[in-house]
Amino acid sequence: MPLHRADKSRQRRQFLHALRVWLPALLLVTAATAVFIDLAGNVWLREGFGWDIPLMQAIHSYSAPWLDALMIGITHLGTYGAGLTGIGVSLWMWNRHDRMHIWALWISFGGAVVINAALKLLFARPRPTVFPPLMAEISYSFPSGHTIAAVTLYGFLALLLWHNRRWLQGLLVALIIPLVALSRVYLGVHYPSDVLGALAIGILWLALVWAIHLRFHENATHVPLP
C-alpha cells in the first residue's frame, strides 16, 4: 500500500510538472497562431493597420545619433551576429558531442530563413516609407527576417539554457529577440506589424522544432552546461 501511494504521488507530481510546462506553451502557440492569421489576412488584403504608422512615428521620435548606432549594432544580431553565434555554439556543442542539439539548432534557424523568404515572396508587402530608413533593404517587408532569425536562434538557445536550469543566462539570451524586433522598426525598415508577424511565425516554428527535438532527444533537459 505505501508503495502504491508513492507511485500515485510520483505520477501526480509528473502530471503537475507537465501541466506547468505544456499548458503555457499551448497557450503561447495558440496566441501566436491567432496573431499571425489575423496579421497575414490583413496584409494579404492590403487593408493596413491603423496603429502601424503612429507607432513607427512614436518610436522614431526618440531618434538620436548614439541610438542610431546602437540600433544598427543590435539589428546585426539578427543577421551576421546570429550566423556567427550559431557557428560558435555549434563548434562548442561538437566538441561536447551534442550532435542532436546542433541539428536542431540549424533546423530551427535555417528552416526559419526558408520560411521567411517564402512568406516575403507570397505577401510581397512594400517596405515602409514613413521616414527615411537608416539602412538600405531591397527585399519585401512582411514578415521581418531579422526578427524570425532572432526568435529561432536565440529562442532555441534560451530554451536549452532554461532546461538546464540556467534561468538568468536564458533570460539574457532571450532579451535579444525583442531588441532586434525593436531595432527594425526604429531603423524604419519594417512596420510594427512586420515584426509582430515575425515573432508569431517564429514562435510557431521554434515550438515545432523544440517539441520534435525533445521527442527524439529526451535527455536534452539534463545535458550539463559548464
N, C-alpha and C positions, 0 to 999 in steps of 0.2 A: 504493500500500500504506500509506504513512504516513497519508494522508487517511482510508483505511478504518479504520485503528486509532483515529484521532482520533474518528471517528463512533461507533465502538463504545464508546470511553471516555466520550464525552458521553452516550450512551444509558444506560450503566451508572450514571453519576452521577445522571441524571434518575430512573432506576428506584430507586436507593437513597434519593434525596430523597423520592420519592413514598411509598416504604415507610415512611420515618421519620415522615411526616406522617399517612398514611391508616391505617396499622396501629394506632397508639394510638387514633385516632379510632374505628376499627371496634370495638376492644376496649371503649372507653368507651360506645359506643352499645349494644353487646351487653349490657354490665353494667347500663346504665340500663333497658333493656328488661326484663331478668330481674327487677330490683328492683321496677319498677313493677307487673309482672304479679303478683309474689308479694304485694306490699302490697295491691294492688287486690282480689285474690281474698280476702284475709283480711278487709279492710274490708267487702266485699260480703256475706260470710257472717257478719259481726258477731262474729267469733271473738276479736278483741282481740289485743294484743301484750303479752307478759309484761314487756317492757322499757320500755314507754311511760311508765307511771306512776312507776316508780323513777327513771327518767332525768329526768323533769319535777321530781320532788322534789329530786333531787340538784342540778339547776340552780337551783331556787328557793331552796335553802339558802344561796346566795351573795347573796340579795336585800339591797339597801341603797338608801336614798333617792337617792343620787347615781347609782347604777347603774340604778335605775328610770328616772330622767330620761334617762340616756344611751341606754338600750334603746328608750325611746319615740321618741327622736330618730332612732335607727338604723332602726327599723321603718318610719318615714315615708319612708325612701329607697325602699321598695317600693311606695309609692303616689304621693303628691304629688311626692316627690323624683324618682321615676322619670319621671313625666309631664313635669316641668319640665326634667329632664335631656334627655329625648327631644326636646322642643321646642327647647331651646337648641342641641343638637348639630345638629338638622335645619336650623335657621337658618344655622348656620355652614357646613354642607355645601351649602346652597342658594347661598350667596354664592360657593362654590368650584365650583359647577356639578356637584356629586356627587349627581345626582338618583337614580341607581341605588342608592346607599347609603341614601338617605332612604327609598325604597320598601322596601328590605329590612329596615331598622331597624323601621319601623312594622308591617310584616307580621309580623316576629318578635314584637314587643311586643303589638300589637293581636290577633294570632292567639292568643297565649297567654292573653289576657284572656277571649276567647270560649271557648277550650278549658277553662279553669279554671271558668268559670260553668257550662258543660255538665256537667263532672265533678262539681261540687258538687251539682247537682240530681240527677244519676244515683245517687251514693252516699249522699247525704243523711245524712252522719255528724254526730251532735251534737257541739257544742263540749265540750272537757274541763271538768270541774268539780273538778279535783284540789285547787286552791286558788283563792281569789277572783282573777279576772283583773284586770290593771291597765288594761285597755282594754275597751270595750264592742264586741262584734261580734254581728251578727244573722244572718249567713249561715252555711251549713254549714261543716264543718271540713276535710274531705278533698277535694282537696289544698289546700295553703296558697297563696292567690292572691298574697300579697306575695312569697313565695319564687319562684314561677313568673315573676312580673314582673321580679324581680331577675335571674334567670338569663337571660331572653330579652332584656332591655335591656342590662344591664351586661356580660353574656356576649358579646353581639354587639359592643359597643364594645371589649371586651378582645381579641376575635379580630381586629378591624380594626387595633388597635394592634400586636398581635403580628405580623400580616402586613406591617406597615410597620416591623418590627424595633424597635418601641418596647416592649421587654420589661418594663422596670420600670413604666412607666405602665400597661401592660396588666395586670400583676400587681396593682397597687394598685386598679385598677378592679374586677378580678375578686374581690378580697377583700371587696368589699361584699356579694357573694352569701352567703357563709357567715355574715356578721354579721347580715344581715337574717333568715336562717333561724333563727339562734340567738335573736334577739330575739323571735320569735314564740312560741317555747317558754318563754323566760324570762318573758314577759308573761302566760303562762297561757292564751293564746287558741288554741293548737294543740298537738296531741300531736307528739312527735318523728317518728312515722310519717307525719304530715301533711306535714311539711317535707321528709322524705326522699322521699316520693312526688312532691312538687312539684319537687324537684331532678331526679328521674329523668325525669318527663314534660317538664320544661323543657329538659333537655339534649337529649332526642329531637326536640323541636320546633325548637330552635335549630340542631341539626345538620342537619335537613332544610332549613331556610331558608338556612343558610350555604352548604350544598352547591349548592343551586339558584342562589343569588346568584353564587357563583364561576363556575358554568357559563355564566351569561349576562353576566358581567362579569369576564372572565379577567384583566384588568389591575388588579383591585381590590387585589392584593397590592403594587402598585407606585405607588399613589396617595401622593404626598408629603404628609406632615403637617408643619406648622411646629413 
